[in-house]
């Protein structure tokens, strides 16, 4: 039996709700073995980020090489990469190892509103990582920031931004609608041939810490298990919706609490 393996390259969240911790919880919840390469340490909780300590680019490379030289990684998820130099070495390592699937979550701002990506790193993200990605998963503000444009307000504007992101070289884009309005949260999967709208009821909860990290990790888990991209996205959307619905079972922290990654188990 082959064990599906996914690697997350991201920052650590000391409160356990997002970043590396959320990614590994997601992989485990979905039956995938998780490995990690940590790009930064953050001091944060449910109320905000109070400090970021970047891991050296050389040591990020060492972590990635150690994992990919030994484990049969079916998918790589990339999350928080705070510095341009870190983006450069990640891109070089992935170009060298050529993993089968790459899910890029362009983490720029935390749920609390704290900025996590230096402005000079945005251009490196556009040029170095987006072209390597099987799918890029920005939310509405991140898509606008990547394109230096306004926030998309309509389905036509969202699709237009998705196609502009495709032009940067990735294979597909999933623009997440959690920051939108209305009774449904609608994500849009855009590739060269189609645009697919994926809707789920919007859940009234403040406990959404780590939602974006976990959705992209759930997609990576599906790809690691051999699902097609559309299957992986649909399954991830269904799973994250229930994890958000179950979030209020927890009472963690005094701000934006975590979603319930293990809602199927307890």
C-alpha positions as CSV (number, residue, x, y, z in Angstrom):
1,X,0.0,0.0,0.0
2,X,1.3,3.4,-0.9
3,X,0.9,6.1,1.7
4,X,-0.2,9.5,0.3
5,X,2.3,12.2,1.4
6,X,2.0,16.0,1.3
7,X,4.5,18.6,2.2
8,X,3.6,22.0,3.5
9,X,6.1,24.9,3.1
10,X,4.7,27.6,5.4
11,X,5.0,29.6,8.6
12,X,4.3,28.3,12.1
13,X,1.4,29.6,14.1
14,X,2.1,29.5,17.8
15,X,-1.6,29.4,18.7
16,X,-2.1,26.3,16.5
17,X,-5.0,27.5,14.4
18,X,-3.3,28.4,11.0
19,X,0.0,27.9,9.2
20,X,2.0,24.7,9.5
21,X,-0.1,23.5,12.4
22,X,-3.4,23.8,10.5
23,X,-1.8,22.2,7.4
24,X,-0.7,19.2,9.3
25,X,-4.0,18.8,11.1
26,X,-5.8,19.0,7.7
27,X,-3.5,16.4,6.2
28,X,-4.1,14.1,9.1
29,X,-7.8,14.6,9.1
30,X,-8.0,13.6,5.5
31,X,-5.8,10.5,5.7
32,X,-2.6,12.0,4.3
33,X,0.9,11.8,5.9
34,X,2.2,15.4,6.4
35,X,5.7,16.7,6.2
36,X,6.8,20.3,6.7
37,X,9.4,22.9,5.9
38,X,9.0,26.0,8.1
39,X,9.6,29.4,6.5
40,X,9.0,31.6,9.6
41,X,8.0,31.5,13.2
42,X,5.2,33.7,14.3
43,X,4.2,34.8,17.8
44,X,0.4,35.0,17.4
45,X,-2.9,34.0,19.0
46,X,-6.5,34.3,18.1
47,X,-6.3,38.1,18.4
48,X,-3.3,38.9,16.2
49,X,0.3,38.6,15.3
50,X,2.9,40.1,17.7
51,X,6.1,38.9,16.0
52,X,7.6,37.2,13.0
53,X,11.0,35.6,12.9
54,X,12.1,34.4,9.4
55,X,13.9,31.2,9.0
56,X,17.1,31.6,6.9
57,X,16.7,30.8,3.2
58,X,19.5,28.2,3.4
59,X,17.7,26.3,6.2
60,X,14.4,26.5,4.3
61,X,16.3,24.8,1.4
62,X,17.8,22.2,3.7
63,X,14.3,21.3,5.0
64,X,12.8,21.0,1.5
65,X,15.7,18.9,0.2
66,X,15.6,16.6,3.2
67,X,11.9,15.8,2.7
68,X,11.9,15.6,-1.1
69,X,15.1,13.5,-1.3
70,X,13.4,10.8,0.9
71,X,9.6,10.9,0.9
72,X,7.4,10.2,-2.1
73,X,5.5,13.5,-1.9
74,X,2.4,13.6,-4.0
75,X,1.6,17.3,-3.4
76,X,3.3,20.4,-2.0
77,X,1.3,23.2,-0.4
78,X,3.0,26.6,-0.1
79,X,1.7,29.1,2.5
80,X,3.3,32.0,4.2
81,X,6.6,33.1,2.6
82,X,7.5,36.4,4.1
83,X,10.6,37.4,2.2
84,X,11.7,37.5,-1.4
85,X,14.9,35.5,-0.7
86,X,12.7,32.7,0.8
87,X,10.6,32.7,-2.4
88,X,13.7,32.4,-4.5
89,X,15.0,29.4,-2.8
90,X,11.6,27.6,-2.7
91,X,11.2,28.2,-6.4
92,X,14.7,26.8,-7.0
93,X,14.1,23.7,-4.9
94,X,10.8,22.9,-6.5
95,X,12.2,23.4,-10.0
96,X,15.0,21.0,-9.0
97,X,12.7,18.3,-7.5
98,X,9.7,18.8,-9.7
99,X,6.9,17.6,-7.4
100,X,3.7,16.4,-9.2
101,X,1.4,18.9,-7.7
102,X,1.9,22.4,-6.2
103,X,-0.8,24.3,-4.4
104,X,0.1,28.0,-3.8
105,X,-1.8,29.9,-1.1
106,X,-0.6,33.5,-1.4
107,X,-0.9,34.3,2.3
108,X,-0.6,38.1,2.6
109,X,-2.8,39.1,5.5
110,X,-3.9,37.1,8.6
111,X,-7.5,36.7,9.7
112,X,-6.8,39.4,12.3
113,X,-5.8,41.8,9.6
114,X,-2.0,41.7,10.3
115,X,0.1,41.8,7.1
116,X,2.3,38.7,6.7
117,X,4.0,39.3,3.4
118,X,6.5,42.1,2.8
119,X,5.6,44.3,-0.2
120,X,8.9,43.6,-2.0
121,X,8.1,39.9,-1.9
122,X,4.8,40.2,-3.8
123,X,6.7,40.6,-7.2
124,X,8.8,37.6,-6.4
125,X,5.7,35.6,-5.7
126,X,4.2,36.6,-9.1
127,X,7.3,35.8,-11.0
128,X,8.8,32.8,-9.2
129,X,6.1,30.8,-7.6
130,X,2.9,31.4,-9.5
131,X,4.3,29.9,-12.7
132,X,5.2,26.7,-10.9
133,X,1.7,26.2,-9.4
134,X,-0.9,23.6,-10.3
135,X,-3.4,25.9,-8.6
136,X,-3.2,29.3,-6.8
137,X,-5.8,29.9,-4.1
138,X,-6.1,33.6,-3.3
139,X,-9.1,35.1,-1.5
140,X,-10.7,38.2,-3.0
141,X,-8.3,40.8,-1.4
142,X,-5.3,38.6,-2.3
143,X,-6.3,38.3,-5.9
144,X,-6.7,42.1,-6.1
145,X,-3.3,42.6,-4.4
146,X,-1.5,40.2,-6.8
147,X,-2.9,42.1,-9.8
148,X,-2.5,45.6,-8.3
149,X,-6.2,46.1,-8.9
150,X,-9.5,46.7,-7.1
151,X,-11.5,44.1,-5.2
152,X,-13.7,42.1,-7.6
153,X,-17.4,42.7,-6.9
154,X,-19.1,40.6,-9.5
155,X,-18.8,37.1,-11.0
156,X,-17.6,38.6,-14.2
157,X,-14.9,40.6,-12.4
158,X,-13.8,37.6,-10.4
159,X,-13.5,35.5,-13.6
160,X,-11.5,38.3,-15.3
161,X,-9.1,38.4,-12.4
162,X,-8.8,34.6,-12.4
163,X,-7.8,34.7,-16.1
164,X,-5.3,37.5,-15.5
165,X,-3.7,35.3,-12.8
166,X,-3.7,32.4,-15.2
167,X,-1.7,34.5,-17.6
168,X,1.1,34.6,-15.0
169,X,1.7,31.0,-15.7
170,X,-0.2,28.8,-13.3
171,X,-2.5,26.0,-14.4
172,X,-5.6,27.0,-12.5
173,X,-6.8,29.6,-10.0
174,X,-9.3,29.2,-7.2
175,X,-10.6,32.6,-6.0
176,X,-12.1,32.1,-2.6
177,X,-15.3,34.0,-1.8
178,X,-15.2,34.0,2.0
179,X,-14.7,37.8,2.0
180,X,-17.7,38.3,-0.3
181,X,-21.3,39.1,0.6
182,X,-24.6,37.3,0.5
183,X,-26.0,34.1,1.9
184,X,-23.5,31.9,0.1
185,X,-19.8,31.8,0.0
186,X,-18.9,31.1,-3.6
187,X,-15.4,30.1,-4.8
188,X,-14.5,30.2,-8.5
189,X,-12.2,27.6,-10.0
190,X,-10.8,29.0,-13.2
191,X,-8.6,27.1,-15.7
192,X,-7.8,27.4,-19.4
193,X,-11.2,26.1,-20.5
194,X,-13.7,26.6,-17.8
195,X,-14.9,28.6,-14.8
196,X,-16.7,26.5,-12.1
197,X,-18.7,28.2,-9.3
198,X,-18.6,26.3,-6.0
199,X,-21.2,27.5,-3.5
200,X,-21.7,26.7,0.2
201,X,-23.9,28.4,2.8
202,X,-22.2,31.3,4.6
203,X,-21.7,30.3,8.3
204,X,-22.2,33.0,11.0
205,X,-19.2,32.4,13.2
206,X,-16.1,34.5,14.2
207,X,-14.1,31.2,14.5
208,X,-12.5,31.3,11.0
209,X,-8.8,31.3,12.0
210,X,-6.9,29.2,9.6
211,X,-9.7,28.7,7.0
212,X,-7.5,29.7,4.0
213,X,-4.5,27.6,5.1
214,X,-6.7,24.6,5.7
215,X,-8.6,24.8,2.4
216,X,-5.4,24.9,0.3
217,X,-4.0,22.0,2.4
218,X,-7.2,20.0,1.9
219,X,-6.8,20.5,-1.9
220,X,-3.2,19.3,-1.6
221,X,-4.3,16.3,0.4
222,X,-6.8,15.4,-2.4
223,X,-4.1,15.7,-5.1
224,X,-1.7,13.6,-3.0
225,X,-4.4,10.9,-2.9
226,X,-4.6,10.9,-6.7
227,X,-7.8,13.0,-7.1
228,X,-8.2,15.3,-10.1
229,X,-7.9,19.0,-9.4
230,X,-11.7,19.5,-9.7
231,X,-12.3,16.5,-7.4
232,X,-9.8,17.8,-4.9
233,X,-11.3,21.3,-4.9
234,X,-14.9,20.1,-4.6
235,X,-14.0,17.7,-1.7
236,X,-11.9,20.3,0.0
237,X,-14.7,22.9,-0.2
238,X,-17.2,20.4,1.3
239,X,-14.8,19.4,4.1
240,X,-13.9,23.0,5.0
241,X,-17.6,24.0,5.1
242,X,-18.3,21.4,7.7
243,X,-15.1,22.3,9.7
244,X,-16.4,26.0,9.8
245,X,-19.9,24.9,10.8
246,X,-18.3,22.8,13.7
247,X,-16.0,25.6,14.8
248,X,-18.3,26.8,17.6
249,X,-17.9,23.5,19.3
250,X,-14.5,24.9,20.4
251,X,-13.9,27.7,22.9
252,X,-10.3,28.7,22.1
253,X,-9.0,32.1,22.7
254,X,-10.7,35.5,22.8
255,X,-10.5,36.5,19.1
256,X,-11.0,34.6,15.9
257,X,-10.9,31.0,17.1
258,X,-9.9,28.0,14.9
259,X,-12.0,25.9,12.7
260,X,-12.6,22.3,13.8
261,X,-10.2,20.2,11.7
262,X,-11.2,16.9,13.4
263,X,-15.0,17.4,13.3
264,X,-15.4,13.8,11.9
265,X,-13.8,12.4,15.0
266,X,-14.9,14.4,18.0
